[in-house]
Amino acid sequence: MNKSFSKHLDGKKPDRMLDAVRCEGRTYVLLERRRDLPEGTDLRHKKLSGTAS
């Protein structure tokens, strides 16, 4: 997602702008979670770097 958001718009309160950005971000995440992963991808067994064994 490559989108920029303005903090200030005429006629809109900053708190409402923040709520709108949060809502749009959550919607994006939900849509991306529904997408199928490429064949052969297994995220459950991926070892993260920097974690203790």
N, C-alpha and C positions, 0 to 999 in steps of 0.2 A: 504494500500500500504506500504509494508515494503521493501524499496529499498534504498541503499546508493549510493551517487554520489561523485565522486572525483572532487575537484576543479581544479586540475592540471593533464593534460595528455600531454605527449610529442607530439609536433607537433600541438597542439590545443591551441588557445588563450582562456584565462579565460572568456572573454565576450561571445564567441561562446558556451562555455560549459554551461554558465548560461542560454543562450537562449535555449539550448537543454533541460535542466532540466525544465525550465518553460513550454516548449512545451509539454513535457511528462506529467507534472503535470496537465496541462489543459486538455489533452486528457483523463487522468484518471478521472478527475472530470466529464467531459461530458459523459463518459461511465457509471459512477456510477449514474448520474442523470436519465439515461434512464431506470435503473432497476426498477422493480415494488416493491412497499413497501409491507410488510407483511399485511395480511388481518387484518382489525381493527385498523390500524395505521392512526392517524389523526394529522398531524403536525401543522395544521392551528390553532388549539385551545389549543395547549400546552402552559401552563403558564411557563414562564422562571423565574428562581429564581433570586432575586436581582433586579427586575424591579419594577418600581412604578406602582401602580394600578390606 
